[in-house]
Amino acid sequence: MDWPTLLTGLLVFLARITDVTLGTVRTISIVHGRTKIAFVLGFVEISLWLFVVAKVLQEVTTTPILALFYALGFSTGNVVGILLEKRLAFGYTILRVISQEHGEIITEQLRAAGYAVTTFAGEGLSGAVRMIYVVFPRKELNDVLAVVKRTSPEAFYITEQAGSVSKIFRPTLQPGTGWRAIMKKK
């Protein structure tokens, strides 16, 4: 394989990773109702896609290896898009914890960490349980689970994506400072 073909293949691969990554994040943005972001991502995604497809279709008969670069870019773009979306963590998560022995302690710990917690008494296979519900930004999932696991490693929990949330009650643990606090007062 010569250098120009390798360079073209690499550009196709990188452009395809970019457009598929944007497509993955765009799709998730649509699910979360983020229309402006979806619009911009869709425009950039399809512009890149048209460029790549035009280039590959123009040269694939004389340079079939470009089809391989195209396919590898697509597959890699899916993985990169999923990883990027996990880092962005759009939306909210619902955490449901069921604990037989430590429900009150978990509730206290989560409230101490600033989360609004709703609890219910329930009946499990082995007797009375405490059911704990918490809704929070998805970015905070690891922090919230750390509180639960630290308090009760054997607690049963379920996480799920919240479709829409009317509001999140999140008391401020410390008074606001800096420019954001000044902006909120107006």
MARLUMSE-78364 format. One record per residue: x, y, z negated of N, C-alpha, C, O in turn. Coordinates in steps of 0.02 Angstrom, whole numbers, padded with zeros to 5 digits, always signed. Each point is the difference from the previous one (the first is absolute). Layout:
N
XYZXYZXYZXYZ/...
% end
This chain:
186
+00043-00059+00000-00043+00059+00000+00045+00062+00000+00047+00005-00039/-00063+00042+00083+00041+00061+00005-00022+00052-00051-00054-00005-00029/+00096+00056+00020-00014+00052-00050-00064+00040+00013-00037+00012-00047/+00024+00009+00108-00063+00037+00012-00062-00041-00017-00048+00027-00027/+00049-00092+00043-00057-00042-00016-00007-00008-00076-00056+00002-00027/+00111-00012-00006+00000-00006-00073-00026+00064-00033-00039-00002-00047/+00063+00059+00072-00022+00064-00027-00075+00011+00012-00036+00022-00045/+00012-00038+00105-00071+00006+00015-00041-00046-00045-00051+00019-00027/+00075-00081+00020-00034-00048-00044-00004+00024-00072-00051-00007-00033/+00106+00035+00009+00002+00026-00068-00049+00058-00008-00035+00005-00051/+00033+00040+00100-00048+00056-00003-00072-00025+00001-00042+00025-00037/+00028-00075+00079-00068-00029+00002-00016-00031-00068-00055+00010-00026/+00102-00047-00002-00009-00032-00066-00015+00052-00054-00048-00008-00037/+00088+00061+00033-00009+00052-00051-00065+00039+00010-00035+00016-00048/+00020+00001+00111-00062+00037+00013-00061-00043-00016-00049+00025-00026/+00054-00090+00040-00056-00045-00015-00009-00008-00075-00056-00002-00025/+00111-00003-00012-00005-00002-00074-00036+00062-00025-00044-00004-00042/+00064+00062+00069-00029+00063-00022-00075+00003+00015-00039+00018-00043/+00019-00035+00105-00070+00007+00017-00044-00050-00036-00056+00016-00018/+00080-00077+00007-00040-00050-00037-00003+00018-00074-00052-00009-00032/+00106+00035+00004-00001+00023-00069-00052+00055-00008-00040-00001-00047/+00041+00050+00092-00049+00054-00002-00071-00028+00007-00046+00024-00033/+00037-00074+00076-00066-00030+00009-00024-00035-00062-00060+00003-00017/+00104-00036-00019-00018-00034-00061-00022+00051-00053-00051-00009-00033/+00091+00060+00024-00017+00052-00049-00063+00037+00021-00041+00019-00042/+00032-00007+00107-00061+00032+00025-00062-00041-00016-00050+00027-00022/+00053-00092+00033-00057-00043-00014-00018+00002-00074-00059+00004-00017/+00108-00006-00026-00013+00003-00072-00026+00069-00019-00043+00006-00044/+00067+00046+00078-00026+00068-00013-00074+00005+00018-00038+00033-00034/+00019-00066+00088-00070-00001+00021-00043-00034-00053-00054+00025-00018/+00077-00081-00008-00036-00037-00051-00011+00044-00062-00052-00004-00032/+00101+00045+00016-00004+00044-00059-00033+00067+00016-00004+00043-00044/-00019-00034+00105-00035+00061+00018+00044+00061+00010-00024+00057-00005/+00087-00067+00018+00047+00056+00010+00002+00017+00075+00046-00020+00035/-00097+00056-00012-00009+00011+00071+00054+00044+00032+00021-00013+00056/+00003+00064-00091+00051+00044+00028+00065-00037+00011+00032+00006+00052/-00013-00045-00102+00062-00040+00006-00008-00050+00057+00045-00009+00040/-00103-00024-00037-00013-00050+00052+00003+00031+00069+00026-00030+00047/-00052+00091-00040+00002+00035+00064+00071+00012+00024+00018-00016+00056/+00023+00045-00100+00069+00016+00018+00040-00063+00014+00035-00004+00050/-00042-00046-00093+00037-00063+00010-00022-00034+00065+00042-00027+00037/-00107+00029-00022-00025-00030+00062+00028+00034+00062+00017-00033+00049/-00013+00099-00052+00027+00037+00057+00074-00018+00013+00019-00015+00056/+00020+00016-00109+00072-00016+00007+00008-00074+00021+00041-00016+00043/-00080-00027-00075+00005-00072+00015-00014-00014+00073+00040-00034+00033/-00094+00059-00006-00019-00016+00069+00048+00033+00050+00012-00027+00054/+00015+00085-00072+00049+00033+00043+00063-00043+00006+00026-00011+00055/-00002-00014-00111+00058-00045+00001-00015-00064+00038+00040-00023+00040/-00098-00005-00053-00020-00063+00032-00001+00008+00076+00025-00044+00036/-00054+00099-00011-00003+00010+00072+00071+00005+00030+00013-00028+00054/+00031+00063-00088+00069+00005+00023+00033-00068+00004+00032-00017+00050/-00040-00023-00103+00033-00065-00003-00030-00048+00052+00037-00033+00036/-00102+00031-00031-00032-00046+00048+00020+00019+00071+00015-00044+00040/-00015+00108-00025+00019+00022+00067+00071-00022+00016+00014-00024+00055/+00031+00032-00102+00070-00019+00011+00008-00075+00009+00035-00023+00045/-00069-00015-00087+00007-00074+00003-00032-00026+00064+00029-00042+00034/-00089+00065-00017-00033-00025+00060+00039+00018+00064+00000-00038+00048/+00033+00095-00049+00040+00022+00057+00060-00046+00011+00021-00011+00057/+00007-00014-00112+00063-00037+00007-00003-00074-00019+00050-00035+00006/-00107+00010-00028-00003-00069-00026+00013-00053+00055+00026-00053-00016/-00043+00067+00078+00012-00049+00052+00075-00008+00015+00023-00055+00016/+00014+00110-00021+00072-00004+00013+00040-00014-00064+00056-00025+00003/-00086+00042-00061+00034-00010-00064-00049-00031-00049-00026+00034-00043/+00014-00100+00049-00050-00032-00043+00017+00001-00075-00045-00010-00042/+00107+00022+00025+00020+00002-00071-00036+00057-00036-00007-00002-00061/-00015+00054+00098-00036+00056-00031-00065-00024-00033-00022+00029-00049/-00009-00081+00077-00061-00027-00030+00015-00028-00069-00041+00006-00046/+00100-00036+00038+00020-00025-00066+00010+00057-00049-00022-00003-00058/+00056+00056+00079+00009+00059-00043-00068+00030-00020-00010+00020-00057/-00036-00018+00106-00067+00027-00012-00036-00042-00053-00029+00028-00047/+00031-00094+00055-00034-00045-00048+00032+00003-00069-00035+00001-00051/+00101+00001+00048+00034+00006-00065-00015+00066-00034-00008+00003-00061/+00003+00050+00099-00018+00065-00028-00070+00000-00028-00013+00029-00053/-00033-00062+00088-00069-00005-00024-00003-00037-00067-00029+00024-00048/+00061-00082+00046-00001-00041-00061+00034+00037-00058-00026+00000-00056/+00082+00030+00068+00036+00036-00052-00040+00061-00022-00001+00016-00060/-00033+00017+00106-00041+00058-00017-00057-00017-00047-00017+00040-00044/-00012-00100+00052-00053-00022-00047+00028-00005-00071-00032+00024-00047/+00089-00054+00040+00031-00009-00066+00018+00068-00030-00014+00013-00058/+00046+00030+00098+00020+00066-00024-00062+00041-00020+00001+00035-00050/-00054-00040+00090-00061+00037-00016-00031-00022-00066-00022+00042-00039/+00021-00107+00027-00028-00026-00063+00043+00023-00058-00027+00021-00052/+00093-00025+00058+00045+00021-00054-00007+00075-00013+00000+00022-00058/-00006+00018+00111-00008+00072-00008-00066+00016-00035-00003+00042-00044/-00051-00076+00064-00065+00013-00031+00001-00019-00074-00031+00034-00040/+00066-00087+00023+00005-00018-00071+00036+00054-00040-00017+00013-00058/+00065+00019+00089+00036+00054-00034-00043+00063-00006+00002+00035-00050/-00042-00021+00102-00045+00057-00002-00058-00012-00048-00022+00046-00035/-00002-00108+00033-00053-00022-00046-00060+00047-00001-00016+00029-00052/-00017-00021+00109-00060+00040+00004-00055-00030-00043-00002-00061-00011/-00042+00102-00013-00061-00023-00032+00006-00015-00074+00048+00019-00034/-00099-00054+00009-00006-00016-00070-00006-00075-00010-00021-00037+00044/+00039+00015-00104-00003-00070-00019-00047-00007-00059-00002+00042-00045/-00034-00097+00045-00041-00019-00058+00036-00058-00033+00016-00049+00032/-00003+00056-00096+00031-00054-00039-00052-00026-00049-00030+00039-00037/+00020-00103+00037-00045-00032-00048+00043-00049-00040+00030-00046+00028/-00029+00056-00092+00039-00043-00044-00048-00037-00046-00047+00030-00027/+00058-00095+00019-00040-00039-00047+00048-00031-00050+00045-00038+00019/-00056+00055-00082+00045-00024-00052-00041-00025-00059-00048+00032-00022/+00068-00090-00004-00036-00029-00056+00025+00029-00067-00040+00011-00045/+00105+00001+00041+00028+00021-00064+00025+00072-00003+00002+00030-00054/+00019-00002+00110+00034+00064-00001-00037+00057+00036+00030+00051+00017/-00094-00060-00006-00038+00050+00038+00002+00069-00030+00009+00050+00036/-00017-00045-00102+00000+00066-00032+00070+00032+00003+00005+00061+00009/+00047-00101-00015+00068+00027+00002+00016+00025+00071+00029+00053+00009/-00049-00093+00042+00011+00021+00069-00036+00066+00013+00027+00046+00030/-00090-00042-00053-00040+00061+00009+00035+00059-00032+00006+00053+00030/+00017-00061-00091+00034+00055-00035+00064+00021+00036+00014+00060+00006/+00024-00109+00018+00063+00015+00035-00014+00037+00066+00036+00048+00016/-00086-00069+00021-00017+00033+00063-00025+00071-00013+00017+00047+00036/-00058-00039-00086-00025+00067-00017+00058+00045-00024+00002+00059+00016/+00044-00088-00054+00058+00039-00023+00044+00022+00059+00033+00051-00003/-00035-00092+00056+00038+00018+00060-00038+00049+00044+00025+00021+00053/-00086-00001-00074-00037+00051+00036-00053-00025+00048-00026+00040+00039/+00010-00104-00040-00049-00028+00046-00069-00003-00033-00006-00014-00060/-00045+00028+00099-00069-00007-00023-00018-00074+00005+00007-00030+00053/-00029+00000-00107-00013-00071-00003-00072-00011-00022-00024+00032-00046/-00009-00078+00079-00067-00021-00020+00004-00073-00019+00030-00040+00035/-00060+00022-00092+00003-00069-00023-00070-00028-00009-00048+00036-00010/+00044-00102+00015-00062-00037-00010+00016-00062-00042+00055-00029+00006/-00102+00009-00046+00007-00064-00035-00027-00053+00048-00050+00010+00034/+00084-00067-00033-00021-00054+00045+00008-00068-00033+00026-00006-00055/-00047-00043+00091+00005-00069-00023+00039-00040+00052-00021-00004+00058/+00076-00025-00079+00041-00040+00045-00008-00074-00016-00041-00019-00042/+00079-00022+00074-00002-00072-00009+00013-00020-00073-00030-00046-00026/+00077+00082-00005+00020-00016-00069-00027+00047-00052+00023-00001-00057/-00072+00042+00075-00029+00045-00050+00000+00072+00022+00003+00015+00060/-00007+00029-00109-00007+00072+00013+00064+00028+00033+00056-00020-00017/-00067+00066+00064+00056+00033+00035-00016+00074+00005-00057+00021-00008/+00109+00019+00021-00008+00071+00013+00015+00010+00074+00053-00021+00024/-00099+00053+00011+00011+00016+00071+00017+00074+00004-00035+00043-00027/+00090-00028+00062+00026+00068+00004+00001+00021+00073+00025-00037+00043/-00053+00096-00028-00002+00027+00067+00038+00066+00001-00010+00043-00043/+00054-00036+00092+00038+00062+00009+00004+00015+00074+00013-00045+00041/-00023+00108-00022+00008+00022+00069+00055+00052+00001+00000+00046-00042/+00047-00052+00089+00057+00046+00001+00029+00002+00071-00015-00044+00041/+00057+00093-00027+00033+00003+00065+00043-00063+00011+00035-00022-00046/-00038-00005+00106+00035-00063+00015+00075+00005-00013+00032-00051-00014/-00004+00110+00020+00071+00010-00012+00021-00019-00071+00058-00015-00012/-00106+00014-00034+00015-00012-00070-00011-00073-00021+00003-00016-00059/-00017-00028+00107-00016-00070-00016+00054-00034-00041-00016-00031-00051/+00078+00037+00070+00054-00033-00037+00005+00024-00072+00013-00039-00046/-00023+00105+00037+00003+00028-00068-00056-00027-00044+00011-00018-00057/-00071+00016+00085-00058-00024-00038+00008-00074-00016-00013-00021-00057/+00033-00019+00106+00010-00072-00013+00055-00012-00051-00004-00047-00039/+00054+00089+00039+00054-00007-00050-00027+00008-00070+00020-00037-00046/-00066+00084+00036-00031+00010-00066-00039-00063-00020+00006-00023-00056/-00045-00003+00103-00040-00060-00015+00045-00059-00015-00011-00035-00050/+00060+00022+00091+00044-00058-00009+00043+00005-00062+00014-00050-00033/+00008+00111+00018+00040+00010-00061-00043-00014-00062+00025-00030-00049/-00087+00050+00050-00044-00008-00057-00026-00071-00005-00005-00028-00055/-00012-00002+00112-00029-00067+00000+00020-00038+00063-00037+00001+00050/+00095-00035-00051+00023-00034+00060-00049-00053+00027+00001-00015+00060/-00043-00012-00103-00047-00052+00022-00067+00027+00023-00044-00038+00020/+00035+00105-00021-00065+00029+00020-00014-00015+00073+00044+00000+00042/-00107-00013-00029-00023-00012+00069-00019+00067+00030-00036+00038-00032/+00059-00024+00093-00019+00064+00031-00013-00010+00074+00024-00047+00032/-00062+00094-00005-00017+00001+00071+00009+00073+00023-00021+00046-00035/+00053-00036+00092+00002+00066+00029-00037-00002+00066+00000-00050+00035/-00031+00106-00019-00033+00006+00065+00001+00072+00022+00006+00046-00040/-00012-00036+00105-00001+00067+00028-00068+00031-00011-00052-00031+00011/+00052+00093-00034-00063+00037-00009-00017+00034+00067+00041+00037+00027/-00101-00050-00002-00021+00031+00063-00005+00075-00004+00029+00036+00040/-00067-00013-00089-00004+00072-00012-00009+00011-00075-00030-00042-00034/+00056+00096+00010-00001+00015-00071-00029+00070-00008+00023+00047+00033/-00073-00040-00077-00030+00066-00010+00048+00048-00033+00006+00057+00021/+00028-00080-00072+00051+00041-00033+00042-00045-00044-00022-00054-00021/+00081+00076+00007+00045-00035-00045+00009+00044-00061+00022+00057+00006/-00038-00083-00064+00012+00036-00062+00069-00018-00023+00013-00058-00019/+00031+00105+00021+00069-00012-00021+00022+00058-00043+00025+00050+00026/-00034-00056-00092+00020+00056-00043+00075+00012+00005+00040-00046+00008/-00022+00109-00014+00071+00018+00001+00029-00013-00069-00026+00023-00050/+00079-00061+00048+00031-00016-00063+00040+00059-00028+00008+00006-00061/+00017+00037+00105+00037+00058-00021-00028+00061+00037-00025-00007+00055/+00029+00065-00085-00024+00059+00035+00039+00010+00065+00061-00013+00003/-00096+00035+00049+00032+00012+00064+00052+00055-00004-00008+00048-00038/+00061-00055+00076+00052+00051+00001+00018+00015+00073-00021-00037+00045/+00058+00090-00035+00024+00015+00068-00053+00034+00042-00052+00022-00026/+00064-00019+00090-00044+00035+00046-00068-00032+00007-00049+00035+00012/+00044-00101-00019-00064-00034+00006-00047+00021-00057-00060+00009+00012/+00086+00000-00072-00041+00021-00056-00026+00071+00012-00058+00015-00016/+00099+00028+00044-00020+00069+00015-00054+00000+00053-00049+00037-00005/+00057-00078+00058-00049-00004+00054-00067-00026-00024-00051+00023+00025/+00049-00068-00073-00061-00029-00026-00041+00051-00039-00061-00005-00003/+00095+00054-00028-00035+00049-00041-00040+00049+00042-00046+00032-00026/+00062-00025+00088-00036+00049+00042-00066-00026+00021-00037+00034+00036/
% end
